[in-house]
Amino acid sequence: MNIRDTKFGFRHNFIKILLSALIIINLISVAEIYAFSAEKVSFRLQGCTTDNNRLFTVDMLADCSSTISAASFEFTYDKDMFEFRDAKVTDDESKIAFNELDNKVKVVYLNTNGKNINDGISIFTLTFKSVKEGTGYIDFSVSDCVSGDIKPLDAGNCTSAKITVNSKSISKSESGSKSDNNSKTGGSGKSSKKEETKASDATIDEIGMLNPINNADTRMMIIGIAFGASAIIIAMLAYNIFNKIKAKKKNNSSE
């Protein structure tokens, strides 16, 4: 091999290396442009303070300069403290589907027109029941976010909900002061004023039946059912006795 062939081989290899480097740089540039061009949407599940054995709701807040058309959520929580009950959208144009599994709840949100979320708007609410006092968290992850103009959205910050369950009821003034303090010391989100839900807004759980006889109407209904059942039993006994007496008289007359 002469010097000329050696130089040609060197130039050929150098050109191949240069082209490969340019292709890699181009691919990296395209990926970076795509990553920075996709808008990010932040999600925050609003925390609250409630009493034990109560139903409570938490809002899923979404914040982005774009609109949101679809997103998938997966929620995890301590089942010793909370029981999942329901999920509802906050407007008539949106739809929601959910599925409760052994250790998680999956939720799919859909709005065909695209919902405006540039002010940290609630897109749906979750309803739980508190079954144990203490402090727990409802965590979640988000995927498959799509904007109203059918463009992908990146899930930015995802803030979990902190739930405090009291062992006894607290007054409205105490609940309001706690809510104000949490609003002042909360994060930088635009809707931090709504961080805490008053315990007085929670409702007694009628599904759990832990307090089945808790008012006069319920007691009167049970007493009425008991009287009705007793009247039916007495009527059946009287009918049987009448038939026996009638049959006995018939037998005596035939003899």
PyRosetta script that sets phi, psi and omega in degrees:
from pyrosetta import init, pose_from_sequence

init()
pose = pose_from_sequence("MNIRDTKFGFRHNFIKILLSALIIINLISVAEIYAFSAEKVSFRLQGCTTDNNRLFTVDMLADCSSTISAASFEFTYDKDMFEFRDAKVTDDESKIAFNELDNKVKVVYLNTNGKNINDGISIFTLTFKSVKEGTGYIDFSVSDCVSGDIKPLDAGNCTSAKITVNSKSISKSESGSKSDNNSKTGGSGKSSKKEETKASDATIDEIGMLNPINNADTRMMIIGIAFGASAIIIAMLAYNIFNKIKAKKKNNSSE")
pose.set_psi(1, 128.8)
pose.set_omega(1, -179.3)
pose.set_phi(2, -90.4)
pose.set_psi(2, 177.0)
pose.set_omega(2, -177.1)
pose.set_phi(3, -65.2)
pose.set_psi(3, -34.9)
pose.set_omega(3, -178.9)
pose.set_phi(4, -63.6)
pose.set_psi(4, -44.1)
pose.set_omega(4, 178.4)
pose.set_phi(5, -63.7)
pose.set_psi(5, -37.9)
pose.set_omega(5, 179.0)
pose.set_phi(6, -62.7)
pose.set_psi(6, -44.1)
pose.set_omega(6, 178.4)
pose.set_phi(7, -63.7)
pose.set_psi(7, -39.1)
pose.set_omega(7, 179.9)
pose.set_phi(8, -64.4)
pose.set_psi(8, -43.6)
pose.set_omega(8, 178.7)
pose.set_phi(9, -63.4)
pose.set_psi(9, -39.2)
pose.set_omega(9, 179.0)
pose.set_phi(10, -63.7)
pose.set_psi(10, -44.8)
pose.set_omega(10, 178.9)
pose.set_phi(11, -63.5)
pose.set_psi(11, -39.7)
pose.set_omega(11, -179.5)
pose.set_phi(12, -63.0)
pose.set_psi(12, -45.8)
pose.set_omega(12, 178.8)
pose.set_phi(13, -65.7)
pose.set_psi(13, -38.0)
pose.set_omega(13, 179.9)
pose.set_phi(14, -63.8)
pose.set_psi(14, -41.2)
pose.set_omega(14, 179.0)
pose.set_phi(15, -64.6)
pose.set_psi(15, -40.6)
pose.set_omega(15, 179.3)
pose.set_phi(16, -63.6)
pose.set_psi(16, -43.8)
pose.set_omega(16, 178.8)
pose.set_phi(17, -63.8)
pose.set_psi(17, -41.4)
pose.set_omega(17, -179.4)
pose.set_phi(18, -64.5)
pose.set_psi(18, -43.7)
pose.set_omega(18, 178.7)
pose.set_phi(19, -64.1)
pose.set_psi(19, -41.0)
pose.set_omega(19, 178.0)
pose.set_phi(20, -62.2)
pose.set_psi(20, -42.1)
pose.set_omega(20, 179.5)
pose.set_phi(21, -65.0)
pose.set_psi(21, -40.6)
pose.set_omega(21, 178.8)
pose.set_phi(22, -64.7)
pose.set_psi(22, -39.7)
pose.set_omega(22, 178.8)
pose.set_phi(23, -64.1)
pose.set_psi(23, -43.4)
pose.set_omega(23, 179.4)
pose.set_phi(24, -63.8)
pose.set_psi(24, -43.5)
pose.set_omega(24, 178.9)
pose.set_phi(25, -62.2)
pose.set_psi(25, -40.0)
pose.set_omega(25, 179.6)
pose.set_phi(26, -64.4)
pose.set_psi(26, -43.0)
pose.set_omega(26, 178.9)
pose.set_phi(27, -64.1)
pose.set_psi(27, -41.5)
pose.set_omega(27, 178.1)
pose.set_phi(28, -63.1)
pose.set_psi(28, -40.8)
pose.set_omega(28, 179.9)
pose.set_phi(29, -63.6)
pose.set_psi(29, -43.2)
pose.set_omega(29, 179.1)
pose.set_phi(30, -63.0)
pose.set_psi(30, -42.3)
pose.set_omega(30, 179.8)
pose.set_phi(31, -63.8)
pose.set_psi(31, -41.0)
pose.set_omega(31, 179.5)
pose.set_phi(32, -66.5)
pose.set_psi(32, -40.6)
pose.set_omega(32, 179.0)
pose.set_phi(33, -62.2)
pose.set_psi(33, -42.3)
pose.set_omega(33, 179.8)
pose.set_phi(34, -65.4)
pose.set_psi(34, -41.3)
pose.set_omega(34, -177.6)
pose.set_phi(35, -65.6)
pose.set_psi(35, -41.5)
pose.set_omega(35, -178.0)
pose.set_phi(36, -80.5)
pose.set_psi(36, -21.1)
pose.set_omega(36, -179.6)
pose.set_phi(37, -79.9)
pose.set_psi(37, -27.6)
pose.set_omega(37, 179.6)
pose.set_phi(38, -70.2)
pose.set_psi(38, 128.8)
pose.set_omega(38, 179.5)
pose.set_phi(39, -72.8)
pose.set_psi(39, 151.7)
pose.set_omega(39, 178.5)
pose.set_phi(40, -107.5)
pose.set_psi(40, 139.8)
pose.set_omega(40, 177.2)
pose.set_phi(41, -120.5)
pose.set_psi(41, 130.0)
pose.set_omega(41, -179.9)
pose.set_phi(42, -96.0)
pose.set_psi(42, 141.7)
pose.set_omega(42, 179.1)
pose.set_phi(43, -122.6)
pose.set_psi(43, 140.4)
pose.set_omega(43, 177.7)
pose.set_phi(44, -142.2)
pose.set_psi(44, 122.4)
pose.set_omega(44, 176.3)
pose.set_phi(45, -89.3)
pose.set_psi(45, 119.1)
pose.set_omega(45, -170.8)
pose.set_phi(46, -74.6)
pose.set_psi(46, 130.2)
pose.set_omega(46, 179.2)
pose.set_phi(47, -83.1)
pose.set_psi(47, 172.6)
pose.set_omega(47, 179.7)
pose.set_phi(48, -160.8)
pose.set_psi(48, 169.6)
pose.set_omega(48, 172.8)
pose.set_phi(49, -117.3)
pose.set_psi(49, 132.7)
pose.set_omega(49, -177.4)
pose.set_phi(50, -143.0)
pose.set_psi(50, 179.3)
pose.set_omega(50, 176.7)
pose.set_phi(51, -103.3)
pose.set_psi(51, 162.2)
pose.set_omega(51, 179.1)
pose.set_phi(52, -68.3)
pose.set_psi(52, 148.1)
pose.set_omega(52, -179.3)
pose.set_phi(53, 61.9)
pose.set_psi(53, 42.1)
pose.set_omega(53, 177.8)
pose.set_phi(54, -129.4)
pose.set_psi(54, 151.9)
pose.set_omega(54, 169.0)
pose.set_phi(55, -84.3)
pose.set_psi(55, 139.0)
pose.set_omega(55, 176.5)
pose.set_phi(56, -141.7)
pose.set_psi(56, 154.0)
pose.set_omega(56, -179.3)
pose.set_phi(57, -118.2)
pose.set_psi(57, 147.7)
pose.set_omega(57, 175.6)
pose.set_phi(58, -129.4)
pose.set_psi(58, 140.0)
pose.set_omega(58, -178.3)
pose.set_phi(59, -93.0)
pose.set_psi(59, 139.6)
pose.set_omega(59, 170.3)
pose.set_phi(60, -94.5)
pose.set_psi(60, 111.0)
pose.set_omega(60, -177.5)
pose.set_phi(61, -98.1)
pose.set_psi(61, 133.2)
pose.set_omega(61, 178.2)
pose.set_phi(62, -121.9)
pose.set_psi(62, 138.7)
pose.set_omega(62, -176.3)
pose.set_phi(63, -136.8)
pose.set_psi(63, 119.4)
pose.set_omega(63, 179.5)
pose.set_phi(64, -164.4)
pose.set_psi(64, 152.7)
pose.set_omega(64, 177.9)
pose.set_phi(65, -72.5)
pose.set_psi(65, -17.9)
pose.set_omega(65, 178.8)
pose.set_phi(66, -96.1)
pose.set_psi(66, 176.6)
pose.set_omega(66, 173.7)
pose.set_phi(67, -92.7)
pose.set_psi(67, 162.0)
pose.set_omega(67, 178.4)
pose.set_phi(68, -119.6)
pose.set_psi(68, 134.4)
pose.set_omega(68, -178.4)
pose.set_phi(69, -112.2)
pose.set_psi(69, -31.3)
pose.set_omega(69, -178.7)
pose.set_phi(70, -156.7)
pose.set_psi(70, 151.8)
pose.set_omega(70, 175.8)
pose.set_phi(71, -166.6)
pose.set_psi(71, 150.0)
pose.set_omega(71, 177.4)
pose.set_phi(72, -114.3)
pose.set_psi(72, 136.8)
pose.set_omega(72, -177.6)
pose.set_phi(73, -125.7)
pose.set_psi(73, 148.8)
pose.set_omega(73, 174.2)
pose.set_phi(74, -133.3)
pose.set_psi(74, 118.4)
pose.set_omega(74, -175.3)
pose.set_phi(75, -107.3)
pose.set_psi(75, 137.6)
pose.set_omega(75, 174.0)
pose.set_phi(76, -128.0)
pose.set_psi(76, 147.3)
pose.set_omega(76, -176.3)
pose.set_phi(77, -162.0)
pose.set_psi(77, 168.3)
pose.set_omega(77, 179.0)
pose.set_phi(78, -80.8)
pose.set_psi(78, 109.9)
pose.set_omega(78, -177.1)
pose.set_phi(79, -74.8)
pose.set_psi(79, -9.8)
pose.set_omega(79, 172.1)
pose.set_phi(80, -74.8)
pose.set_psi(80, -18.9)
pose.set_omega(80, -178.5)
pose.set_phi(81, -107.4)
pose.set_psi(81, -33.0)
pose.set_omega(81, -173.0)
pose.set_phi(82, -130.8)
pose.set_psi(82, 149.1)
pose.set_omega(82, 172.2)
pose.set_phi(83, -122.8)
pose.set_psi(83, 126.5)
pose.set_omega(83, 178.3)
pose.set_phi(84, -73.9)
pose.set_psi(84, 139.1)
pose.set_omega(84, -179.0)
pose.set_phi(85, -123.7)
pose.set_psi(85, -43.2)
pose.set_omega(85, -173.0)
pose.set_phi(86, -164.0)
pose.set_psi(86, 163.4)
pose.set_omega(86, 174.1)
pose.set_phi(87, -139.6)
pose.set_psi(87, 132.8)
pose.set_omega(87, -177.6)
pose.set_phi(88, -138.4)
pose.set_psi(88, 146.8)
pose.set_omega(88, 175.4)
pose.set_phi(89, -81.4)
pose.set_psi(89, 164.4)
pose.set_omega(89, -176.2)
pose.set_phi(90, -103.1)
pose.set_psi(90, 3.2)
pose.set_omega(90, 177.7)
pose.set_phi(91, -149.2)
pose.set_psi(91, 164.2)
pose.set_omega(91, -175.4)
pose.set_phi(92, -75.8)
pose.set_psi(92, -20.4)
pose.set_omega(92, -177.0)
pose.set_phi(93, -82.8)
pose.set_psi(93, -17.8)
pose.set_omega(93, -177.0)
pose.set_phi(94, -94.6)
pose.set_psi(94, 158.6)
pose.set_omega(94, 176.1)
pose.set_phi(95, -133.4)
pose.set_psi(95, 157.3)
pose.set_omega(95, -178.2)
pose.set_phi(96, -145.8)
pose.set_psi(96, 146.4)
pose.set_omega(96, 174.2)
pose.set_phi(97, -135.2)
pose.set_psi(97, 140.9)
pose.set_omega(97, -178.9)
pose.set_phi(98, -141.5)
pose.set_psi(98, 157.2)
pose.set_omega(98, -178.8)
pose.set_phi(99, -144.3)
pose.set_psi(99, 121.0)
pose.set_omega(99, -179.7)
pose.set_phi(100, -92.1)
pose.set_psi(100, 122.0)
pose.set_omega(100, 178.5)
pose.set_phi(101, -105.3)
pose.set_psi(101, -171.5)
pose.set_omega(101, -175.7)
pose.set_phi(102, -62.2)
pose.set_psi(102, -44.4)
pose.set_omega(102, -174.8)
pose.set_phi(103, -127.7)
pose.set_psi(103, 15.9)
pose.set_omega(103, -179.2)
pose.set_phi(104, -159.7)
pose.set_psi(104, 168.2)
pose.set_omega(104, 174.6)
pose.set_phi(105, -127.9)
pose.set_psi(105, 126.3)
pose.set_omega(105, 177.6)
pose.set_phi(106, -103.5)
pose.set_psi(106, 134.3)
pose.set_omega(106, -177.3)
pose.set_phi(107, -130.7)
pose.set_psi(107, 135.3)
pose.set_omega(107, 175.5)
pose.set_phi(108, -118.2)
pose.set_psi(108, 124.5)
pose.set_omega(108, 179.8)
pose.set_phi(109, -105.7)
pose.set_psi(109, 140.9)
pose.set_omega(109, -179.1)
pose.set_phi(110, -145.2)
pose.set_psi(110, 132.5)
pose.set_omega(110, 172.8)
pose.set_phi(111, -142.5)
pose.set_psi(111, 105.7)
pose.set_omega(111, -172.4)
pose.set_phi(112, -64.2)
pose.set_psi(112, -29.7)
pose.set_omega(112, -179.5)
pose.set_phi(113, -85.4)
pose.set_psi(113, -17.8)
pose.set_omega(113, -176.6)
pose.set_phi(114, 89.1)
pose.set_psi(114, 120.7)
pose.set_omega(114, -178.2)
pose.set_phi(115, -94.9)
pose.set_psi(115, 133.3)
pose.set_omega(115, 178.9)
pose.set_phi(116, -73.2)
pose.set_psi(116, 120.5)
pose.set_omega(116, -176.4)
pose.set_phi(117, -127.1)
pose.set_psi(117, 26.8)
pose.set_omega(117, -175.7)
pose.set_phi(118, -77.5)
pose.set_psi(118, 1.6)
pose.set_omega(118, 176.9)
pose.set_phi(119, -122.1)
pose.set_psi(119, 21.2)
pose.set_omega(119, -179.0)
pose.set_phi(120, 69.3)
pose.set_psi(120, 57.4)
pose.set_omega(120, -173.2)
pose.set_phi(121, -87.7)
pose.set_psi(121, 147.7)
pose.set_omega(121, 173.2)
pose.set_phi(122, -77.3)
pose.set_psi(122, 126.6)
pose.set_omega(122, -179.2)
pose.set_phi(123, -101.3)
pose.set_psi(123, -25.7)
pose.set_omega(123, 171.8)
pose.set_phi(124, -162.3)
pose.set_psi(124, 167.2)
pose.set_omega(124, 180.0)
pose.set_phi(125, -124.2)
pose.set_psi(125, 148.9)
pose.set_omega(125, 175.7)
pose.set_phi(126, -114.0)
pose.set_psi(126, 140.2)
pose.set_omega(126, 177.9)
pose.set_phi(127, -112.7)
pose.set_psi(127, 129.0)
pose.set_omega(127, 177.6)
pose.set_phi(128, -126.9)
pose.set_psi(128, 166.9)
pose.set_omega(128, 170.8)
pose.set_phi(129, -118.7)
pose.set_psi(129, 133.2)
pose.set_omega(129, 176.5)
pose.set_phi(130, -83.8)
pose.set_psi(130, 130.0)
pose.set_omega(130, -177.7)
pose.set_phi(131, -123.8)
pose.set_psi(131, -0.9)
pose.set_omega(131, -179.7)
pose.set_phi(132, -155.3)
pose.set_psi(132, 136.4)
pose.set_omega(132, -179.9)
pose.set_phi(133, -75.0)
pose.set_psi(133, 152.9)
pose.set_omega(133, -179.4)
pose.set_phi(134, 135.6)
pose.set_psi(134, -161.3)
pose.set_omega(134, 179.7)
pose.set_phi(135, -122.5)
pose.set_psi(135, 127.8)
pose.set_omega(135, 179.4)
pose.set_phi(136, -137.8)
pose.set_psi(136, 170.7)
pose.set_omega(136, -177.6)
pose.set_phi(137, -127.3)
pose.set_psi(137, 145.3)
pose.set_omega(137, 171.9)
pose.set_phi(138, -110.9)
pose.set_psi(138, 108.4)
pose.set_omega(138, -177.3)
pose.set_phi(139, -96.9)
pose.set_psi(139, 161.5)
pose.set_omega(139, -180.0)
pose.set_phi(140, -159.0)
pose.set_psi(140, 160.9)
pose.set_omega(140, 172.5)
pose.set_phi(141, -131.7)
pose.set_psi(141, 155.6)
pose.set_omega(141, -175.2)
pose.set_phi(142, -127.8)
pose.set_psi(142, 142.9)
pose.set_omega(142, 176.8)
pose.set_phi(143, -149.7)
pose.set_psi(143, 169.9)
pose.set_omega(143, 174.8)
pose.set_phi(144, 55.1)
pose.set_psi(144, 45.8)
pose.set_omega(144, 178.2)
pose.set_phi(145, -81.8)
pose.set_psi(145, 133.2)
pose.set_omega(145, -179.2)
pose.set_phi(146, -134.4)
pose.set_psi(146, 138.9)
pose.set_omega(146, 179.4)
pose.set_phi(147, -83.3)
pose.set_psi(147, 174.2)
pose.set_omega(147, -179.8)
pose.set_phi(148, -65.1)
pose.set_psi(148, -26.5)
pose.set_omega(148, 177.3)
pose.set_phi(149, -96.9)
pose.set_psi(149, 26.3)
pose.set_omega(149, 173.3)
pose.set_phi(150, 59.0)
pose.set_psi(150, 49.7)
pose.set_omega(150, 173.4)
pose.set_phi(151, -121.6)
pose.set_psi(151, 146.8)
pose.set_omega(151, -179.1)
pose.set_phi(152, -68.7)
pose.set_psi(152, 143.5)
pose.set_omega(152, 175.8)
pose.set_phi(153, -117.5)
pose.set_psi(153, 136.0)
pose.set_omega(153, 176.0)
pose.set_phi(154, -86.3)
pose.set_psi(154, 134.1)
pose.set_omega(154, 175.2)
pose.set_phi(155, -75.9)
pose.set_psi(155, 117.5)
pose.set_omega(155, 179.7)
pose.set_phi(156, -86.7)
pose.set_psi(156, -125.6)
pose.set_omega(156, 179.3)
pose.set_phi(157, -68.7)
pose.set_psi(157, 134.6)
pose.set_omega(157, 175.7)
pose.set_phi(158, -121.8)
pose.set_psi(158, 106.5)
pose.set_omega(158, -174.5)
pose.set_phi(159, -100.5)
pose.set_psi(159, 124.2)
pose.set_omega(159, -178.7)
pose.set_phi(160, -73.9)
pose.set_psi(160, 165.0)
pose.set_omega(160, 179.4)
pose.set_phi(161, -97.8)
pose.set_psi(161, 131.7)
pose.set_omega(161, 174.1)
pose.set_phi(162, -97.7)
pose.set_psi(162, 121.2)
pose.set_omega(162, -177.7)
pose.set_phi(163, -114.9)
pose.set_psi(163, 123.9)
pose.set_omega(163, 176.3)
pose.set_phi(164, -106.6)
pose.set_psi(164, 123.4)
pose.set_omega(164, -178.0)
pose.set_phi(165, -110.7)
pose.set_psi(165, 116.3)
pose.set_omega(165, 179.2)
pose.set_phi(166, -85.9)
pose.set_psi(166, 153.6)
pose.set_omega(166, 178.4)
pose.set_phi(167, -81.6)
pose.set_psi(167, -19.1)
pose.set_omega(167, 178.9)
pose.set_phi(168, -141.9)
pose.set_psi(168, 164.7)
pose.set_omega(168, -178.3)
pose.set_phi(169, -69.0)
pose.set_psi(169, 148.4)
pose.set_omega(169, 175.1)
pose.set_phi(170, -116.9)
pose.set_psi(170, 154.2)
pose.set_omega(170, -176.9)
pose.set_phi(171, -70.5)
pose.set_psi(171, 161.8)
pose.set_omega(171, -180.0)
pose.set_phi(172, -63.7)
pose.set_psi(172, -37.5)
pose.set_omega(172, -178.9)
pose.set_phi(173, -66.1)
pose.set_psi(173, -41.1)
pose.set_omega(173, 177.9)
pose.set_phi(174, -65.3)
pose.set_psi(174, -41.9)
pose.set_omega(174, -179.9)
pose.set_phi(175, -64.3)
pose.set_psi(175, -40.4)
pose.set_omega(175, -179.9)
pose.set_phi(176, -65.7)
pose.set_psi(176, -40.3)
pose.set_omega(176, 179.8)
pose.set_phi(177, -66.5)
pose.set_psi(177, -37.0)
pose.set_omega(177, 176.8)
pose.set_phi(178, -64.8)
pose.set_psi(178, -38.0)
pose.set_omega(178, -179.9)
pose.set_phi(179, -66.0)
pose.set_psi(179, -40.3)
pose.set_omega(179, 180.0)
pose.set_phi(180, -66.3)
pose.set_psi(180, -41.9)
pose.set_omega(180, -179.5)
pose.set_phi(181, -64.1)
pose.set_psi(181, -41.9)
pose.set_omega(181, 178.7)
pose.set_phi(182, -65.9)
pose.set_psi(182, -32.3)
pose.set_omega(182, 178.7)
pose.set_phi(183, -67.6)
pose.set_psi(183, -37.1)
pose.set_omega(183, -178.4)
pose.set_phi(184, -73.3)
pose.set_psi(184, -33.8)
pose.set_omega(184, -175.8)
pose.set_phi(185, -101.2)
pose.set_psi(185, 7.9)
pose.set_omega(185, -177.0)
pose.set_phi(186, -73.7)
pose.set_psi(186, -175.2)
pose.set_omega(186, -177.4)
pose.set_phi(187, -72.7)
pose.set_psi(187, -167.9)
pose.set_omega(187, -175.9)
pose.set_phi(188, -88.0)
pose.set_psi(188, 4.7)
pose.set_omega(188, -179.5)
pose.set_phi(189, -63.2)
pose.set_psi(189, 152.2)
pose.set_omega(189, -176.9)
pose.set_phi(190, -71.1)
pose.set_psi(190, -22.2)
pose.set_omega(190, -176.2)
pose.set_phi(191, -108.6)
pose.set_psi(191, 31.2)
pose.set_omega(191, -178.9)
pose.set_phi(192, -67.7)
pose.set_psi(192, -16.4)
pose.set_omega(192, 177.5)
pose.set_phi(193, -64.2)
pose.set_psi(193, -21.3)
pose.set_omega(193, -178.6)
pose.set_phi(194, -101.8)
pose.set_psi(194, 22.0)
pose.set_omega(194, -170.3)
pose.set_phi(195, -62.5)
pose.set_psi(195, -38.2)
pose.set_omega(195, -176.4)
pose.set_phi(196, -114.6)
pose.set_psi(196, 135.9)
pose.set_omega(196, 175.1)
pose.set_phi(197, -98.3)
pose.set_psi(197, 133.4)
pose.set_omega(197, -179.1)
pose.set_phi(198, -62.4)
pose.set_psi(198, 141.0)
pose.set_omega(198, 178.9)
pose.set_phi(199, -65.4)
pose.set_psi(199, -27.0)
pose.set_omega(199, 179.5)
pose.set_phi(200, -67.9)
pose.set_psi(200, -19.6)
pose.set_omega(200, 178.3)
pose.set_phi(201, -77.6)
pose.set_psi(201, -17.5)
pose.set_omega(201, 179.7)
pose.set_phi(202, -72.8)
pose.set_psi(202, 153.3)
pose.set_omega(202, -177.9)
pose.set_phi(203, -113.5)
pose.set_psi(203, 151.9)
pose.set_omega(203, 176.4)
pose.set_phi(204, -68.1)
pose.set_psi(204, 135.2)
pose.set_omega(204, -176.2)
pose.set_phi(205, -76.2)
pose.set_psi(205, 117.0)
pose.set_omega(205, 177.0)
pose.set_phi(206, -85.2)
pose.set_psi(206, -17.1)
pose.set_omega(206, -176.1)
pose.set_phi(207, -80.9)
pose.set_psi(207, -38.3)
pose.set_omega(207, -176.1)
pose.set_phi(208, -67.3)
pose.set_psi(208, -26.2)
pose.set_omega(208, 178.3)
pose.set_phi(209, 57.4)
pose.set_psi(209, 32.2)
pose.set_omega(209, 174.8)
pose.set_phi(210, -77.3)
pose.set_psi(210, -24.4)
pose.set_omega(210, 175.5)
pose.set_phi(211, -126.2)
pose.set_psi(211, 70.5)
pose.set_omega(211, -171.8)
pose.set_phi(212, -69.6)
pose.set_psi(212, -27.4)
pose.set_omega(212, -178.8)
pose.set_phi(213, -118.6)
pose.set_psi(213, 80.9)
pose.set_omega(213, -174.5)
pose.set_phi(214, -116.8)
pose.set_psi(214, 9.4)
pose.set_omega(214, 175.9)
pose.set_phi(215, -154.5)
pose.set_psi(215, 168.8)
pose.set_omega(215, -175.0)
pose.set_phi(216, -67.6)
pose.set_psi(216, -37.3)
pose.set_omega(216, -179.1)
pose.set_phi(217, -61.3)
pose.set_psi(217, -42.1)
pose.set_omega(217, 179.4)
pose.set_phi(218, -63.9)
pose.set_psi(218, -42.5)
pose.set_omega(218, 179.5)
pose.set_phi(219, -63.6)
pose.set_psi(219, -42.4)
pose.set_omega(219, 179.4)
pose.set_phi(220, -63.5)
pose.set_psi(220, -37.7)
pose.set_omega(220, 179.0)
pose.set_phi(221, -64.0)
pose.set_psi(221, -42.1)
pose.set_omega(221, 179.5)
pose.set_phi(222, -65.9)
pose.set_psi(222, -40.2)
pose.set_omega(222, 178.7)
pose.set_phi(223, -63.9)
pose.set_psi(223, -40.9)
pose.set_omega(223, 178.8)
pose.set_phi(224, -62.9)
pose.set_psi(224, -41.8)
pose.set_omega(224, 178.1)
pose.set_phi(225, -63.2)
pose.set_psi(225, -40.4)
pose.set_omega(225, -180.0)
pose.set_phi(226, -63.9)
pose.set_psi(226, -44.0)
pose.set_omega(226, 178.3)
pose.set_phi(227, -63.5)
pose.set_psi(227, -41.8)
pose.set_omega(227, 179.7)
pose.set_phi(228, -62.3)
pose.set_psi(228, -43.7)
pose.set_omega(228, 178.4)
pose.set_phi(229, -63.7)
pose.set_psi(229, -39.2)
pose.set_omega(229, 179.0)
pose.set_phi(230, -64.4)
pose.set_psi(230, -40.8)
pose.set_omega(230, -179.9)
pose.set_phi(231, -64.2)
pose.set_psi(231, -38.5)
pose.set_omega(231, 179.2)
pose.set_phi(232, -66.0)
pose.set_psi(232, -42.7)
pose.set_omega(232, 179.7)
pose.set_phi(233, -63.5)
pose.set_psi(233, -42.9)
pose.set_omega(233, 179.6)
pose.set_phi(234, -63.9)
pose.set_psi(234, -40.8)
pose.set_omega(234, 179.7)
pose.set_phi(235, -64.3)
pose.set_psi(235, -40.2)
pose.set_omega(235, 178.6)
pose.set_phi(236, -65.2)
pose.set_psi(236, -40.2)
pose.set_omega(236, 178.1)
pose.set_phi(237, -65.2)
pose.set_psi(237, -42.0)
pose.set_omega(237, 179.9)
pose.set_phi(238, -64.2)
pose.set_psi(238, -38.9)
pose.set_omega(238, 179.2)
pose.set_phi(239, -65.0)
pose.set_psi(239, -41.2)
pose.set_omega(239, 178.4)
pose.set_phi(240, -65.4)
pose.set_psi(240, -41.8)
pose.set_omega(240, 178.9)
pose.set_phi(241, -64.3)
pose.set_psi(241, -41.4)
pose.set_omega(241, 179.5)
pose.set_phi(242, -61.8)
pose.set_psi(242, -42.3)
pose.set_omega(242, 178.7)
pose.set_phi(243, -64.1)
pose.set_psi(243, -38.3)
pose.set_omega(243, 178.7)
pose.set_phi(244, -65.9)
pose.set_psi(244, -43.3)
pose.set_omega(244, 179.5)
pose.set_phi(245, -64.4)
pose.set_psi(245, -41.4)
pose.set_omega(245, 179.9)
pose.set_phi(246, -63.8)
pose.set_psi(246, -41.8)
pose.set_omega(246, 179.0)
pose.set_phi(247, -66.6)
pose.set_psi(247, -38.2)
pose.set_omega(247, 179.1)
pose.set_phi(248, -64.9)
pose.set_psi(248, -41.7)
pose.set_omega(248, 177.9)
pose.set_phi(249, -63.0)
pose.set_psi(249, -38.9)
pose.set_omega(249, -180.0)
pose.set_phi(250, -64.9)
pose.set_psi(250, -40.5)
pose.set_omega(250, 179.4)
pose.set_phi(251, -66.4)
pose.set_psi(251, -40.3)
pose.set_omega(251, 179.4)
pose.set_phi(252, -65.0)
pose.set_psi(252, -39.9)
pose.set_omega(252, -179.6)
pose.set_phi(253, -69.4)
pose.set_psi(253, -32.1)
pose.set_omega(253, 179.1)
pose.set_phi(254, -71.2)
pose.set_psi(254, -28.9)
pose.set_omega(254, 179.0)
pose.set_phi(255, -74.7)
pose.dump_pdb("model.pdb")
